[in-house]
C-alpha cells in the first residue's frame, strides 16, 4: 500500500515486483484499494476545478464568491493531504527498507 501512496511511483513496475514477491492476492487488493483512493479523489477534485476554471468566461451564470472560496479551501486541503500522505508513506517505506537491509 505504501508504494501506492507515493506519487509518480510507476504502477506497472510495482505490479511486476509484487508479482515476483510472495504477497497474497487479498493483501495486494487491499493495498491497491486503500492506496489509490486518496489520489483518485484528489485527481477528480482537481479535474472538476480545472473544468470550472476552463469555462469561467463562457458561462452565463457565474459561481458565487462562497463557491470559489470553498474551491480554494478544498484545493489547499487536497494539496496538503497529498504532501502529508506522501511524507508518511516515504518515511514508513524507508523504515521498512532499512529494517530489511540492516540485520
C-alpha positions as CSV (number, residue, x, y, z in Angstrom):
1,X,0.0,0.0,0.0
2,X,2.8,2.4,0.7
3,X,4.1,2.2,-2.8
4,X,0.6,3.3,-4.0
5,X,0.7,6.4,-1.8
6,X,3.9,7.7,-3.2
7,X,3.0,9.9,-6.2
8,X,4.6,9.1,-9.5
9,X,5.7,5.6,-8.5
10,X,5.1,3.6,-11.6
11,X,2.2,1.2,-11.0
12,X,3.4,-1.2,-13.8
13,X,6.8,-1.6,-12.2
14,X,5.4,-2.1,-8.7
15,X,2.8,-4.6,-10.1
16,X,5.7,-6.6,-11.6
17,X,7.6,-6.6,-8.4
18,X,4.6,-7.6,-6.4
19,X,4.1,-10.5,-8.8
20,X,7.7,-11.7,-8.0
21,X,7.2,-11.4,-4.2
22,X,5.1,-13.6,-2.0
23,X,2.2,-11.3,-1.4
24,X,-1.3,-12.7,-1.1
25,X,-3.9,-11.6,-3.5
26,X,-6.0,-10.3,-0.6
27,X,-3.2,-8.1,0.7
28,X,-2.5,-6.8,-2.8
29,X,-6.1,-5.9,-3.4
30,X,-6.5,-4.2,0.0
31,X,-3.3,-2.2,-0.6
32,X,-4.3,-1.1,-4.1
33,X,-7.8,-0.2,-2.9
34,X,-6.7,2.0,0.0
35,X,-3.5,3.2,-1.7
36,X,-5.2,4.5,-4.8
37,X,-8.4,6.1,-3.3
38,X,-6.7,9.2,-1.9
39,X,-5.1,10.1,-5.2
40,X,-8.2,9.3,-7.2
41,X,-10.3,11.6,-5.1
42,X,-7.7,14.3,-5.3
43,X,-7.4,13.9,-9.1
44,X,-11.2,14.0,-9.6
45,X,-11.4,17.2,-7.4
46,X,-8.6,18.9,-9.3
47,X,-10.2,17.9,-12.6
48,X,-13.6,19.3,-11.7
49,X,-11.9,22.5,-10.5
50,X,-9.9,22.8,-13.8
51,X,-13.1,22.2,-15.8
52,X,-14.8,25.1,-13.9
53,X,-11.8,27.3,-14.4
54,X,-11.7,26.5,-18.1
55,X,-15.3,27.6,-18.6
56,X,-15.0,30.7,-16.5
57,X,-15.7,33.2,-19.4
58,X,-18.1,31.1,-21.4
59,X,-20.9,30.5,-18.9
60,X,-23.8,32.9,-18.4
61,X,-24.2,32.0,-14.7
62,X,-21.1,32.6,-12.7
63,X,-20.1,31.0,-9.4
64,X,-20.6,32.9,-6.2
65,X,-17.8,34.1,-4.0
66,X,-18.7,31.4,-1.5
67,X,-18.3,28.6,-4.1
68,X,-14.9,29.9,-5.2
69,X,-13.9,30.1,-1.5
70,X,-14.9,26.5,-1.0
71,X,-13.0,25.5,-4.1
72,X,-9.9,27.3,-2.9
73,X,-10.0,25.8,0.6
74,X,-10.6,22.4,-1.0
75,X,-7.6,22.6,-3.3
76,X,-5.4,23.7,-0.4
77,X,-6.6,20.8,1.8
78,X,-6.1,18.4,-1.1
79,X,-2.5,19.6,-1.7
80,X,-1.6,19.5,2.0
81,X,-3.2,16.0,2.3
82,X,-1.2,14.6,-0.7
83,X,2.1,16.1,0.6
84,X,1.4,14.7,4.1
85,X,0.4,11.3,3.0
86,X,3.4,11.1,0.7
87,X,5.7,12.1,3.5
88,X,4.2,9.4,5.8
89,X,4.5,6.8,3.1
90,X,8.1,7.6,2.2
91,X,9.1,7.5,5.9
92,X,7.3,4.2,6.5
93,X,8.8,2.7,3.4
94,X,12.2,3.9,4.4
95,X,11.9,2.4,7.8
96,X,10.7,-0.9,6.3
97,X,13.6,-1.0,3.8
98,X,16.2,-0.1,6.5
99,X,14.9,-2.9,8.7
100,X,15.1,-5.4,5.8
101,X,18.5,-4.3,4.7
102,X,20.2,-3.9,8.1
103,X,20.1,-7.0,10.3
